[in-house]
Amino acid sequence: MRLQDYDLERPYQATVKSSTRITPEECDEVRELVLEVDHPDFHFEAGQSVGVLVPGRHALGHEVHFRLYSIANEPTPMPSGNPIITLCVKRVDYIDDYSGERYKGIASHYLCDRRAGDRITITGPYGLPFEVPDDREANLLMIGLGTGIAPFRAFVKHIYRNLGGWEGKVRLFYGAKTGLEMVYMNDERDDFANYYDRETFRAFKALSPRPHWDEPAALDRALTEHRREVWEMVSSPETWVYVAGLQSIREMLDKAFVQMAGSAEQWQRRKAELVAGGRWTELIY
Ligand SMILES: Cc1cc2nc3c(=O)[nH]c(=O)nc-3n(C[C@H](O)[C@H](O)[C@H](O)COP(=O)(O)OP(=O)(O)OC[C@H]3O[C@@H](n4cnc5c(N)ncnc54)[C@H](O)[C@@H]3O)c2cc1C
């Protein structure tokens, strides 16, 4: 779906409760924003996204700049009745290929510059939430890159905390440029540590082999290192696969899965079966 096709008719006001930098100073900035939506009727599920409307007028002439962000928490009822949502936002800059000039990403800078008490306008929620299979013995394979960890943070909490546990295998593969940029899973803050003692949960990290050269995280390598289990899961009719993050994740996954499947055709066939069965969900941006 293209950004211009999203319905912006029903905007909601939200108040920033807190904004915390969750990566160290020497890394790219990623912030966690906790927002209270001023409307009790705003309902969402783990894995959905919200739109953020940045008022203009902007450099490219548009009045309102609209971007999507994944909700990183699971729905939790608040005493006020107002929903709380957590966003995990990376401050992005772009270098213009032509002029070589650096431009600030409008929405990401806007969000990263907000502080407690500021009010923002959101829309949504949008997107197919990550569907939790009815069968608790189903296997869940989650693969995330960069801020693509946000919906999995909500998802894993939801299955272990709200649903009380999971009997099938839950595997999370997560890639970032450096260990410190692994938001929610670095030395300072590991939200997934709460689940490491669960028998069914395992998480695997993939870092860039040469972060200073801006090489991407070796997610493909991490998957192929665990190829036996990963391929067994992907081949099983009892497995659901969830993928989230930047576009580049597609290429990495294709590389790893083509190797595991033995050929591009075999992988495309298997992936098509998973997609057709509603067992492959992507949140790619
Ligand atoms: C479903 C979904 C979920 C997402 N979840 C998250 C999330 O959880 N966390 C997260 O951090 N991101 C997430 N994103 C990405 C997010 O929506 C934005 O795309 C990202 O933050 C960049 O937006 P921006 O407004 O800061 O950049 P923009 O201002 O939109 O800039 C982006 C593009 O515009 C060009 N550009 C920018 N400024 C100029 C200029 N002045 N002149 C010429 N060209 C320019 C750049 O080349 C670049 O290609 C998600 C996206 C989707 C689709």
The ligand as a Tripos MOL2 file, in Angstrom:
@<TRIPOS>MOLECULE
LIG
   53    58     1     0     0
SMALL
NO_CHARGES

@<TRIPOS>ATOM
      1 C1          4.9830   -0.1640    8.2210 C.3       1 LIG1
      2 C2          6.1860    0.6870    8.5670 C.ar      1 LIG1
      3 C3          6.6870    0.6690    9.8530 C.ar      1 LIG1
      4 C4          7.7950    1.4600   10.1910 C.ar      1 LIG1
      5 N1          8.2870    1.3990   11.4580 N.ar      1 LIG1
      6 C5          9.3580    2.1460   11.8070 C.ar      1 LIG1
      7 C6          9.8610    2.0950   13.1590 C.ar      1 LIG1
      8 O1          9.3510    1.3640   14.0280 O.2       1 LIG1
      9 N2         10.9260    2.8810   13.4520 N.ar      1 LIG1
     10 C7         11.5390    3.6950   12.5190 C.ar      1 LIG1
     11 O2         12.5080    4.4010   12.8850 O.2       1 LIG1
     12 N3         11.0970    3.7500   11.2350 N.ar      1 LIG1
     13 C8         10.0100    3.0200   10.8650 C.ar      1 LIG1
     14 N4          9.5290    3.0930    9.5800 N.ar      1 LIG1
     15 C9         10.1730    4.0420    8.6430 C.3       1 LIG1
     16 C10         9.5230    5.4510    8.8060 C.3       1 LIG1
     17 O3          8.1760    5.3990    8.3780 O.3       1 LIG1
     18 C11        10.1930    6.5630    7.9610 C.3       1 LIG1
     19 O4         10.2790    6.1480    6.6240 O.3       1 LIG1
     20 C12        11.5920    6.9520    8.4370 C.3       1 LIG1
     21 O5         11.5550    7.3640    9.7990 O.3       1 LIG1
     22 C13        12.1060    8.1390    7.5870 C.3       1 LIG1
     23 O6         11.1220    9.1380    7.5720 O.3       1 LIG1
     24 P1         11.5090   10.6820    7.6130 P.3       1 LIG1
     25 O7         10.2630   11.4930    7.4930 O.co2     1 LIG1
     26 O8         12.3840   10.9680    8.7920 O.co2     1 LIG1
     27 O9         12.3910   10.8510    6.3170 O.3       1 LIG1
     28 P2         11.8990   11.6240    5.0050 P.3       1 LIG1
     29 O10        11.8630   13.0760    5.2950 O.co2     1 LIG1
     30 O11        10.6980   10.9890    4.5000 O.co2     1 LIG1
     31 O12        13.0340   11.3390    4.0000 O.3       1 LIG1
     32 C14        12.9670   10.1680    3.3270 C.3       1 LIG1
     33 C15        13.2990   10.3250    1.8350 C.3       1 LIG1
     34 O13        13.1540   11.6200    1.3320 O.3       1 LIG1
     35 C16        14.3840   12.0750    0.7550 C.3       1 LIG1
     36 N5         14.5870   13.4390    1.2810 N.ar      1 LIG1
     37 C17        14.5140   13.7590    2.5810 C.ar      1 LIG1
     38 N6         14.6940   15.0750    2.7350 N.ar      1 LIG1
     39 C18        14.8870   15.5710    1.4980 C.ar      1 LIG1
     40 C19        15.0940   16.8560    1.0170 C.ar      1 LIG1
     41 N7         15.1370   17.9090    1.8540 N.pl3     1 LIG1
     42 N8         15.2540   17.0280   -0.3070 N.ar      1 LIG1
     43 C20        15.2210   16.0000   -1.1420 C.ar      1 LIG1
     44 N9         14.9850   14.7290   -0.7430 N.ar      1 LIG1
     45 C21        14.8390   14.5410    0.5690 C.ar      1 LIG1
     46 C22        15.4500   11.1410    1.1430 C.3       1 LIG1
     47 O14        16.3100   10.8340    0.0670 O.3       1 LIG1
     48 C23        14.6970    9.8920    1.5390 C.3       1 LIG1
     49 O15        14.6160    8.9870    0.4920 O.3       1 LIG1
     50 C24         8.4240    2.3010    9.2260 C.ar      1 LIG1
     51 C25         7.9100    2.3150    7.9300 C.ar      1 LIG1
     52 C26         6.8230    1.5140    7.5970 C.ar      1 LIG1
     53 C27         6.3160    1.5540    6.1810 C.3       1 LIG1
@<TRIPOS>BOND
     1     1     2 1
     2     2     3 ar
     3     2    52 ar
     4     3     4 ar
     5     4     5 ar
     6     4    50 ar
     7     5     6 ar
     8     6     7 ar
     9     6    13 1
    10     7     8 2
    11     7     9 ar
    12     9    10 ar
    13    10    11 2
    14    10    12 ar
    15    12    13 ar
    16    13    14 ar
    17    14    15 1
    18    14    50 ar
    19    15    16 1
    20    16    17 1
    21    16    18 1
    22    18    19 1
    23    18    20 1
    24    20    21 1
    25    20    22 1
    26    22    23 1
    27    23    24 1
    28    24    25 2
    29    24    26 1
    30    24    27 1
    31    27    28 1
    32    28    29 2
    33    28    30 1
    34    28    31 1
    35    31    32 1
    36    32    33 1
    37    33    34 1
    38    33    48 1
    39    34    35 1
    40    35    36 1
    41    35    46 1
    42    36    37 ar
    43    36    45 ar
    44    37    38 ar
    45    38    39 ar
    46    39    40 ar
    47    39    45 ar
    48    40    41 1
    49    40    42 ar
    50    42    43 ar
    51    43    44 ar
    52    44    45 ar
    53    46    47 1
    54    46    48 1
    55    48    49 1
    56    50    51 ar
    57    51    52 ar
    58    52    53 1
@<TRIPOS>SUBSTRUCTURE
     1 LIG1         1 GROUP 0 **** ****
